[in-house]
Amino acid sequence: MGVKEKYMDQNAEILKKAISGSLKIVEQDREKEIISRRFGLKGSKETLEQIGETLSITRERVRQLEKAILIRLQISAEDNQIPELAQAEKILVRNLTEMGRVAKLDALAAKVYGKTASAAEQNGIYFIATFAKNLTVIEENDRYYSAIGIAEYGDTAVIRSKVDEIVSVISKNKAPITLEELDSKLDYEHPDHIKAIASISKSLATLGGVWGLAKWPSVNPKNIRDKIYVILESKKEPMHFSEIAKEIKESNFKRKNVTVQAIHNELIKDPRFVLIGRGIYALDSWGYKKGTISDIITSILEKSDKPLSKEEIVKQVLKTRKVKETTILLNLQNKKLFKKIDKNSYTKA
C-alpha cells in the first residue's frame, strides 16, 4: 500500500469513528435509526414519510425527533463531548482550505477519500458537518448543490449570498467570463475562492476556463449542435466536419461519443454553420454567408458602387469561401449574371 492510499484509509477510519462516536450520544435505538435513515448513513436518504411508515409514527413526529437529536448533537459538539469529532473536523477543514474554503459535497468527499465517494461516505460527511461547530452545511435545493464550508468563512446564508452575487455578475456580463475577469469585479483574496463558491450554484456552468449561466450553450452544451458551436468558437477558424468530430471526442463534454455522420447532419441543419468549402464549415457570426459562389459574387458587386477587378472579386470571395481561385473565375464567366466592363473589370449583368 502506498503512502497516499494509507493516508486516505486513515481519513476513512477517522470519519467512521466520528460518525459512530456521534451516534453514541443518541441513546435510544429508534432515534439512532431515524437519524441514520434520514441522513442515509447506510446509503440512500429517506423522507420523513418513509421513516414514519417504517416506524409506525407520523411524519411530524419524525421531524420533531430529528430536530431534537440534532440539537442534542450540536450541544454535545460545542461541549467537546464527542472526542472522535475533533480529528474528523480537522481533516475536513484542512481539505476545504485547499479547495477554497467551501466545496460541493461530492468534490469534498472525493478529495478526502481519494476516490469517487459512495453515497454513504458522502452522507456521513454531511451528517458530521451538520452539527460540527467548525463547519457549515449548504442544503441542496433548486439553486444550490449540497456543499460544506468552513464556519468562520460564513454561515449558510452568507455563503448563499456570495453564490448569488457571482451569478448576478455573470448574468449582467451577458457572456462567459474567466475567473481572472470575475476576480477584477469582486472582492476575494484569490480566484480559487470564487471558483469554489461558483461551483455550488446550479445556475452556473464552466467550460474551457470560463464561467457562464448554465442555460448558455457555450459553457453547457447539451446537444450535438451546441458542441459543434463551442468547438468552432474556441478554434476561431473554419474546420472540416471530420476535424470537428475528432475535437468533440477529445473534449471534456459529457456524451462525446458521436459519429462523423451525425456531426455532418447537424452542420447541414443549423443556420449558424456555413459551408465554405468541401466539408469545411464556419460560423455565420464570423461574416460568412450561405449561398453559391455566384451568389457571393453577386452580393459583393451589389455592395460596390463601381465595377470591380477580377483580382478584387477573388480576394473578397476568399474571405467567405475556401475554394480554388479558378472556381471563382469560372463563375464570373456566367454572362446571365455578370457583365464584363473591360479586360479586367466586372459588374452585375
Stockholm file with secondary structure:
# STOCKHOLM 1.0

chainA/1-349         MGVKEKYMDQNAEILKKAISGSLKIVEQDREKEIISRRFGLKGSKETLEQIGETLSITRERVRQLEKAILIRLQISAEDNQIPELAQAEKILVRNLTEMGRVAKLDALAAKVYGKTASAAEQNGIYFIATFAKNLTVIEENDRYYSAIGIAEYGDTAVIRSKVDEIVSVISKNKAPITLEELDSKLDYEHPDHIKAIASISKSLATLGGVWGLAKWPSVNPKNIRDKIYVILESKKEPMHFSEIAKEIKESNFKRKNVTVQAIHNELIKDPRFVLIGRGIYALDSWGYKKGTISDIITSILEKSDKPLSKEEIVKQVLKTRKVKETTILLNLQNKKLFKKIDKNSYTKA
#=GR chainA/1-349 SS CCHHHHHHHHHHHHHHHHHHHHHTTCCSHHHHHHHHHHHTTTSSCCCHHHHHHHHTCCHHHHHHHHHHHHHHHHHHHHTTCCHHHHHHHHHHHHHHHHHTSEEEHHHHHHHHHTSCCCHHHHHHHHHHHHHCTTEEEECCCSSBCCEEEEGGGCCHHHHHHHHHHHHHHHHHHTSCEEHHHHHHHSCCSCHHHHHHHHTTBTTEEEETTEEEETTCTTTSCCSHHHHHHHHHHHHTSCEEHHHHHHHHHTSSCSSCCCCHHHHHHHHHHCTTEEEEETTEEEEGGGTCCCSCHHHHHHHHHHHCSSCEEHHHHHHHHTTTCCCCHHHHHHHHTCTTTEEECSSSEEEEC
#=GC SS_cons         CCHHHHHHHHHHHHHHHHHHHHHTTCCSHHHHHHHHHHHTTTSSCCCHHHHHHHHTCCHHHHHHHHHHHHHHHHHHHHTTCCHHHHHHHHHHHHHHHHHTSEEEHHHHHHHHHTSCCCHHHHHHHHHHHHHCTTEEEECCCSSBCCEEEEGGGCCHHHHHHHHHHHHHHHHHHTSCEEHHHHHHHSCCSCHHHHHHHHTTBTTEEEETTEEEETTCTTTSCCSHHHHHHHHHHHHTSCEEHHHHHHHHHTSSCSSCCCCHHHHHHHHHHCTTEEEEETTEEEEGGGTCCCSCHHHHHHHHHHHCSSCEEHHHHHHHHTTTCCCCHHHHHHHHTCTTTEEECSSSEEEEC
//
